[in-house]
Amino acid sequence: MPNDMTRSVVRPNEEFVKREELSKLLEAVHSKMGNVESKSLVNVRVNATTGGSFITTQFRTFAQGPATETFTWVKSNGALRLWGYSIQSSAFMPK
């Protein structure tokens, strides 16, 4: 469940993240967090299920403060599609 430090798009009841919804979230993240100046891979996790293989990657990113971005991809029928995205940072805490 997202908390005050997390912004996310996860579609557990639908197949994939809608491009428009992700685009709006990423624009808001960019306006708050600035440009990505560097990134470092924190974690990769693969979970194979009958519905496909889920690949979750986590990166530490951004110029305007530390943040951890999590991307969850599903591989099905030979293609990767974005299943979920979230970002966690203290920059999203209310002041």
C-alpha positions as CSV (number, residue, x, y, z in Angstrom):
1,M,0.0,0.0,0.0
2,P,1.5,3.4,-0.9
3,N,2.4,5.7,1.9
4,D,3.1,9.4,1.9
5,M,6.6,8.7,0.6
6,T,5.4,6.7,-2.4
7,R,3.8,7.5,-5.7
8,S,2.9,4.5,-7.9
9,V,1.0,3.1,-10.8
10,V,0.2,-0.6,-10.3
11,R,-2.6,-2.3,-12.2
12,P,-3.3,-5.5,-10.3
13,N,-6.8,-5.9,-11.9
14,E,-5.8,-4.9,-15.4
15,E,-3.2,-6.3,-17.7
16,F,-0.7,-3.5,-18.0
17,V,0.0,0.1,-17.0
18,K,-1.7,2.6,-19.4
19,R,0.7,4.8,-21.2
20,E,-1.2,8.0,-20.5
21,E,-1.4,7.2,-16.7
22,L,2.4,6.4,-16.5
23,S,3.2,9.5,-18.5
24,K,1.3,11.8,-16.1
25,L,3.0,10.2,-13.1
26,L,6.5,10.5,-14.6
27,E,5.9,14.2,-15.5
28,A,4.9,14.8,-11.9
29,V,7.9,12.9,-10.6
30,H,10.2,14.8,-13.0
31,S,8.8,18.2,-11.9
32,K,9.4,17.3,-8.2
33,M,12.6,15.3,-8.4
34,G,14.4,17.0,-11.4
35,N,16.5,15.2,-14.0
36,V,18.1,11.8,-13.5
37,E,21.8,12.6,-13.0
38,S,22.8,9.0,-12.2
39,K,21.3,5.7,-11.4
40,S,22.5,2.6,-9.6
41,L,20.9,-0.8,-9.7
42,V,19.7,-1.8,-6.2
43,N,17.9,-5.1,-6.9
44,V,16.6,-7.5,-9.6
45,R,14.0,-10.1,-8.8
46,V,12.4,-12.6,-11.2
47,N,9.3,-14.6,-10.4
48,A,8.1,-17.2,-12.9
49,T,4.3,-17.9,-12.8
50,T,1.8,-19.5,-15.1
51,G,0.7,-16.0,-16.1
52,G,4.3,-15.1,-17.3
53,S,7.6,-14.1,-15.8
54,F,7.6,-11.0,-13.6
55,I,10.8,-9.1,-13.5
56,T,11.2,-6.4,-10.8
57,T,14.1,-3.9,-11.0
58,Q,14.9,-1.2,-8.4
59,F,17.1,1.8,-9.1
60,R,18.3,4.7,-6.9
61,T,18.0,7.9,-9.0
62,F,17.4,11.7,-9.2
63,A,19.1,15.0,-8.6
64,Q,16.7,16.6,-6.1
65,G,17.1,14.0,-3.4
66,P,17.4,10.3,-3.1
67,A,14.7,8.1,-4.5
68,T,14.1,4.4,-5.2
69,E,12.2,3.6,-8.4
70,T,10.7,0.2,-8.9
71,F,9.7,-1.1,-12.3
72,T,7.8,-4.4,-12.6
73,W,7.7,-6.0,-16.0
74,V,5.8,-9.1,-17.2
75,K,7.3,-11.3,-19.9
76,S,4.6,-13.2,-21.8
77,N,4.6,-14.5,-25.3
78,G,8.2,-13.2,-25.8
79,A,7.4,-9.6,-25.0
80,L,8.1,-7.4,-22.0
81,R,5.3,-5.1,-20.8
82,L,5.3,-2.7,-17.9
83,W,3.1,-4.1,-15.1
84,G,3.8,-1.5,-12.4
85,Y,5.9,1.5,-11.4
86,S,6.5,3.1,-8.1
87,I,8.9,5.7,-6.6
88,Q,9.7,6.1,-3.0
89,S,11.3,9.3,-1.6
90,S,11.1,11.6,1.4
91,A,10.7,14.4,-1.2
92,F,7.0,13.4,-1.4
93,M,6.4,13.9,2.3
94,P,4.1,16.8,3.1
95,K,5.9,19.9,4.5
